[in-house]
């Protein structure tokens, strides 16, 4: 099949979960002999200029095309999606797969040109703090409605979101979750050399520094407990520079808190492989790849009690009450003190998550939907 995809920032990239999903499914589809074209955004990498890469034309059998992008908050997704939808409409693709609610506003364009259109809802983006007000909120809501009206099929990543679409629009959706690969467990050496960390000597959060990820809860909770372990916040802002500044202020004065900025490659693997506890304190989620990855590395995980996270972890992770700093501090302190409980979660995490969520299964189900 000839397939086009857009809605991500760029691949190959770890700027967010959408980018990882597109890379994983598109590369596997290309390996099966399908013709994939992915439309990348222009503009800068969220990790800063140091991570800006040249405009690649091919990645693991996928044709890459960079579309014009107005690189400003709230406009990058709008402009890149418009040009990607135009390009895919005039392409030879028979199926156009759009990722995320904002880009889904353009669903009608490829439909006008006779394409079959699939939309993946990676989360209810209008709930995210940075998009709650003004034009962006209205645009994302409109994108959701466009997907409901024009998409041939809608993929959702959680049963909770599936229920939302049925109750709100009477629209049936298809549940195809994200997945994860079993990684190579790395030594502490890379993280020790760069950040002076010791094996199981730190608590880890990894992700975009945006309000709905709840990193402020984690910093506040960590400062409430007595521990000689460090707190590592690994990630960068994404249209959320003011929030990032707030986090640095919250962390100021506590030498145990380390803000690493954007990480990838060996450093990323080393951080995942050697944490004492991985914490995912989100208020709003789709299906976070970072949580799946943390479990795949055999981490003891602590997550907020929102359905999008508890559906993933089942009983293989500890849970605290969403938005409750005291609850988070209490559970975190318990896991740090109770070595047996922490070890139990570590022992069960990897085998459970890698069996439950497999990329080959995701690709098979997605291709069947295209068919």
C-alpha positions as CSV (number, residue, x, y, z in Angstrom):
1,X,0.0,0.0,0.0
2,X,1.0,3.6,-0.5
3,X,0.7,5.4,2.9
4,X,1.2,9.0,4.0
5,X,1.6,10.1,7.6
6,X,1.7,13.5,9.3
7,X,0.9,15.2,12.6
8,X,4.3,14.4,14.2
9,X,7.1,16.9,14.6
10,X,9.8,15.0,12.7
11,X,11.3,11.5,12.5
12,X,13.8,10.2,13.5
13,X,13.3,12.1,16.8
14,X,12.5,11.6,20.4
15,X,10.7,15.0,20.8
16,X,7.6,13.3,22.1
17,X,5.6,10.1,22.1
18,X,4.0,10.7,18.7
19,X,7.3,10.9,17.0
20,X,8.4,7.5,18.5
21,X,5.0,5.9,17.5
22,X,5.3,7.2,13.9
23,X,8.9,6.0,13.7
24,X,8.1,2.5,15.0
25,X,5.0,1.8,12.9
26,X,6.2,3.4,9.7
27,X,9.6,1.7,9.7
28,X,7.9,-1.7,10.3
29,X,5.4,-1.1,7.5
30,X,8.2,-0.1,5.1
31,X,10.1,-3.3,6.0
32,X,7.0,-5.2,5.0
33,X,7.1,-3.7,1.5
34,X,4.6,-0.8,1.9
35,X,5.5,2.7,0.5
36,X,5.6,5.2,3.4
37,X,5.9,9.0,3.1
38,X,6.1,10.9,6.4
39,X,5.8,14.7,6.4
40,X,8.1,16.3,8.9
41,X,7.8,19.8,10.4
42,X,10.4,22.4,9.8
43,X,11.7,24.6,12.7
44,X,13.8,23.8,15.7
45,X,14.0,20.7,17.9
46,X,12.6,21.1,21.4
47,X,15.9,20.1,22.8
48,X,17.5,23.3,21.4
49,X,19.8,24.1,18.5
50,X,22.3,21.4,19.5
51,X,19.7,18.8,18.4
52,X,18.6,20.5,15.2
53,X,19.3,18.0,12.4
54,X,19.7,18.4,8.7
55,X,16.6,17.6,6.7
56,X,16.9,13.9,5.9
57,X,15.1,12.5,2.9
58,X,15.0,8.8,4.0
59,X,14.9,6.9,7.2
60,X,14.7,3.1,7.4
61,X,12.9,2.8,4.1
62,X,10.5,5.8,4.8
63,X,10.5,8.8,2.4
64,X,10.8,12.0,4.5
65,X,9.5,15.3,3.3
66,X,9.9,18.5,5.3
67,X,6.9,20.9,4.9
68,X,6.9,24.7,5.4
69,X,6.3,25.5,9.1
70,X,5.8,28.8,11.0
71,X,7.9,28.0,14.0
72,X,5.9,29.8,16.7
73,X,3.9,28.6,19.6
74,X,0.4,27.4,18.5
75,X,1.2,27.9,14.8
76,X,3.8,25.2,14.1
77,X,1.3,22.4,14.1
78,X,-1.3,24.4,12.2
79,X,0.9,25.4,9.4
80,X,2.8,22.2,9.0
81,X,-0.4,20.2,9.1
82,X,-1.9,22.4,6.4
83,X,1.0,21.9,4.0
84,X,1.3,18.2,4.9
85,X,-2.4,17.7,4.2
86,X,-2.1,19.4,0.8
87,X,1.0,17.4,-0.1
88,X,-0.6,14.1,0.9
89,X,-3.8,15.0,-1.0
90,X,-1.9,15.4,-4.2
91,X,0.4,12.4,-3.6
92,X,0.0,8.8,-4.8
93,X,-0.9,7.6,-1.3
94,X,-4.2,5.7,-1.0
95,X,-4.2,6.0,2.8
96,X,-3.5,9.1,4.8
97,X,-2.8,8.5,8.5
98,X,-3.0,11.7,10.7
99,X,-1.7,11.7,14.2
100,X,-3.1,13.9,17.0
101,X,-6.2,16.1,17.4
102,X,-4.8,19.4,16.1
103,X,-3.6,18.1,12.8
104,X,-6.9,16.2,12.5
105,X,-8.5,19.5,11.6
106,X,-7.2,18.9,8.1
107,X,-9.0,15.5,7.8
108,X,-11.4,16.9,5.2
109,X,-8.7,17.8,2.7
110,X,-7.3,14.4,1.8
111,X,-11.0,13.1,1.9
112,X,-11.9,15.6,-0.8
113,X,-9.2,14.0,-3.0
114,X,-10.5,10.5,-2.5
115,X,-8.1,9.3,0.1
116,X,-8.9,6.9,2.9
117,X,-8.1,8.8,6.1
118,X,-7.2,7.3,9.5
119,X,-6.8,9.5,12.6
120,X,-5.0,8.4,15.7
121,X,-6.0,10.3,18.9
122,X,-2.9,10.3,21.1
123,X,-4.8,12.0,23.9
124,X,-7.5,14.6,24.4
125,X,-5.2,17.5,23.6
126,X,-7.6,20.2,24.5
127,X,-7.3,19.1,28.1
128,X,-3.6,19.9,28.1
129,X,-2.8,23.1,30.1
130,X,-0.8,24.9,27.4
131,X,-3.7,24.6,24.9
132,X,-6.6,25.3,27.2
133,X,-7.2,28.9,26.2
134,X,-7.7,31.0,23.0
135,X,-7.3,30.0,19.4
136,X,-5.3,26.8,20.1
137,X,-8.1,25.3,22.3
138,X,-10.8,26.1,19.7
139,X,-8.6,24.7,16.9
140,X,-7.9,21.4,18.7
141,X,-11.6,20.9,19.6
142,X,-12.4,21.6,16.0
143,X,-9.8,19.0,14.9
144,X,-11.5,16.4,17.1
145,X,-14.9,17.1,15.5
146,X,-13.3,17.0,12.0
147,X,-11.9,13.6,12.8
148,X,-15.4,12.4,14.0
149,X,-17.0,13.7,10.9
150,X,-14.6,12.9,8.1
151,X,-12.2,10.1,9.2
152,X,-12.8,6.6,7.8
153,X,-11.5,5.2,11.1
154,X,-10.3,6.7,14.4
155,X,-7.7,4.9,16.5
156,X,-7.6,5.5,20.3
157,X,-4.9,4.5,22.7
158,X,-7.1,3.9,25.8
159,X,-10.5,2.5,26.7
160,X,-11.2,5.8,28.6
161,X,-10.8,7.8,25.4
162,X,-12.8,5.2,23.5
163,X,-15.7,5.7,25.9
164,X,-15.4,9.5,25.6
165,X,-15.9,9.4,21.8
166,X,-18.9,7.1,22.1
167,X,-20.6,9.1,24.8
168,X,-19.8,12.5,23.3
169,X,-20.3,11.8,19.6
170,X,-21.8,8.4,19.3
171,X,-18.7,7.5,17.3
172,X,-17.2,4.1,17.3
173,X,-13.4,4.0,17.5
174,X,-10.7,1.3,17.3
175,X,-8.5,0.6,20.3
176,X,-4.9,0.0,19.2
177,X,-2.5,0.9,22.0
178,X,1.1,1.9,21.8
179,X,3.9,-0.7,22.3
180,X,7.5,-1.1,23.4
181,X,10.6,-3.0,22.5
182,X,12.7,-5.0,25.1
183,X,15.8,-2.8,25.5
184,X,19.4,-3.5,26.3
185,X,20.0,-2.8,29.9
186,X,23.0,-0.4,30.2
187,X,25.5,0.2,33.0
188,X,25.4,3.4,35.1
189,X,28.7,4.5,33.5
190,X,27.3,7.0,31.1
191,X,25.0,8.6,33.6
192,X,27.7,8.5,36.3
193,X,30.3,10.2,34.0
194,X,27.9,13.0,32.9
195,X,25.7,13.6,36.0
196,X,27.7,11.9,38.9
197,X,24.9,9.4,39.5
198,X,25.1,6.1,41.2
199,X,23.1,2.9,40.5
200,X,19.7,3.1,42.2
201,X,20.8,6.4,43.7
202,X,18.1,8.5,42.0
203,X,14.4,8.9,41.2
204,X,13.7,9.5,37.6
205,X,11.1,11.4,35.5
206,X,11.6,11.6,31.8
207,X,9.3,13.5,29.4
208,X,8.3,16.9,28.0
209,X,8.3,19.7,30.6
210,X,4.6,20.7,30.2
211,X,2.1,21.4,33.0
212,X,-0.1,18.3,32.5
213,X,2.9,16.0,33.1
214,X,2.7,17.1,36.8
215,X,6.5,17.5,37.3
216,X,5.8,20.3,39.8
217,X,4.0,17.8,42.0
218,X,7.0,15.5,41.9
219,X,9.5,18.3,42.9
220,X,7.2,19.4,45.8
221,X,6.7,15.9,47.0
222,X,10.4,15.1,46.8
223,X,11.3,18.1,48.9
224,X,9.0,16.8,51.6
225,X,10.9,13.6,52.1
226,X,14.2,12.8,53.7
227,X,16.4,10.8,51.4
228,X,20.0,10.9,50.2
229,X,18.8,9.9,46.7
230,X,18.7,12.5,43.9
231,X,15.7,13.5,41.8
232,X,16.5,13.5,38.1
233,X,14.2,15.5,35.8
234,X,15.1,14.6,32.2
235,X,13.4,16.6,29.5
236,X,12.8,19.9,27.8
237,X,10.0,22.4,27.3
238,X,7.6,22.1,24.5
239,X,5.8,25.4,23.9
240,X,6.1,25.8,27.7
241,X,9.1,27.9,28.5
242,X,7.3,29.7,31.4
243,X,6.5,26.4,33.0
244,X,10.1,25.2,32.6
245,X,11.2,28.4,34.5
246,X,8.7,27.6,37.3
247,X,10.2,24.1,37.7
248,X,13.8,25.5,38.0
249,X,12.5,27.9,40.7
250,X,10.9,25.0,42.6
251,X,14.1,23.1,42.4
252,X,16.3,26.0,43.4
253,X,18.3,25.5,46.6
254,X,18.0,21.7,46.7
255,X,21.2,20.2,45.5
256,X,19.6,16.8,45.3
257,X,17.5,17.9,42.3
258,X,19.1,17.6,38.8
259,X,17.5,19.1,35.7
260,X,19.3,17.4,32.8
261,X,17.6,19.0,29.8
262,X,16.8,16.9,26.7
263,X,18.6,13.5,26.6
264,X,18.8,10.6,24.1
265,X,21.0,7.7,23.1
266,X,23.3,6.1,25.6
267,X,22.6,8.6,28.3
268,X,18.9,8.0,28.1
269,X,19.4,4.2,28.3
270,X,21.8,4.5,31.2
271,X,19.3,6.7,33.1
272,X,16.4,4.3,32.5
273,X,18.5,1.2,33.4
274,X,19.7,2.3,36.9
275,X,16.9,4.4,38.5
276,X,15.6,3.4,42.0
277,X,12.1,4.6,41.1
278,X,10.5,6.0,37.9
279,X,7.7,8.5,38.6
280,X,5.0,9.5,36.1
281,X,2.8,12.1,37.9
282,X,0.6,13.3,35.0
283,X,-2.8,14.9,35.2
284,X,-3.6,14.3,31.5
285,X,-2.2,11.6,29.2
286,X,-2.8,9.6,26.1
287,X,-0.6,6.5,26.4
288,X,2.9,7.7,27.4
289,X,5.8,5.9,25.7
290,X,8.1,7.0,28.5
291,X,6.2,4.9,31.0
292,X,6.2,1.9,28.7
293,X,9.9,2.3,28.2
294,X,10.6,2.7,32.0
295,X,8.8,-0.6,32.7
296,X,10.6,-2.3,29.8
297,X,13.8,-1.4,31.5
298,X,12.6,-3.2,34.7
299,X,11.9,-0.1,36.7
300,X,9.8,0.2,39.8
301,X,7.2,2.7,38.7
302,X,5.0,5.1,40.6
303,X,2.1,6.6,38.6
304,X,-0.9,8.9,39.2
305,X,-4.3,7.2,39.3
306,X,-5.7,8.4,36.0
307,X,-7.2,5.6,33.8
308,X,-4.7,6.2,31.0
309,X,-1.9,5.1,33.3
310,X,-3.5,2.5,35.5
311,X,-4.8,0.7,32.3
312,X,-1.2,0.4,31.2
313,X,0.4,-0.7,34.5
314,X,-2.5,-2.8,36.0
315,X,-1.1,-4.0,39.3
316,X,2.6,-3.8,38.2
317,X,3.2,-0.3,39.5
318,X,2.5,1.7,42.6
319,X,-0.2,4.4,42.4
320,X,-0.9,7.8,44.1
321,X,-3.8,10.2,43.9
322,X,-3.6,12.5,41.0
323,X,-2.5,16.0,41.9
324,X,-2.1,15.2,45.6
325,X,1.5,16.1,46.7
326,X,1.1,14.4,50.1
327,X,-0.1,11.2,48.5
328,X,2.8,11.2,46.1
329,X,5.4,12.0,48.9
330,X,3.9,9.2,51.0
331,X,4.1,6.5,48.2
332,X,7.5,7.7,47.1
333,X,8.9,7.5,50.6
334,X,7.4,4.0,51.1
335,X,9.1,2.7,47.9
336,X,12.4,4.2,48.8
337,X,12.3,2.6,52.3
338,X,10.8,-0.8,51.4
339,X,13.4,-2.6,49.4
340,X,11.2,-5.7,49.0
341,X,8.3,-3.8,47.6
342,X,10.5,-2.0,45.2
343,X,12.2,-5.2,44.1
344,X,8.9,-6.9,43.5
345,X,7.8,-4.2,41.1
346,X,11.2,-4.3,39.4
347,X,11.0,-8.0,38.9
348,X,7.6,-8.0,37.3
349,X,7.7,-4.9,35.1
350,X,9.7,-5.9,32.1
351,X,8.2,-9.3,31.2
352,X,4.7,-7.9,31.8
353,X,4.9,-4.8,29.7
354,X,6.9,-6.3,26.7
355,X,4.4,-9.2,26.4
356,X,1.3,-6.9,26.8
357,X,2.4,-4.3,24.2
358,X,4.2,-5.4,21.1
359,X,4.9,-3.3,18.0
360,X,4.4,-6.1,15.6
361,X,0.9,-6.6,16.9
362,X,0.2,-2.8,16.6
363,X,1.4,-2.8,13.0
364,X,-0.6,-5.9,12.1
365,X,-3.8,-4.4,13.5
366,X,-3.2,-1.0,11.9
367,X,-2.6,-2.5,8.4
368,X,-5.8,-4.6,8.8
369,X,-7.6,-1.3,9.5
370,X,-6.1,0.3,6.4
371,X,-7.2,-2.8,4.3
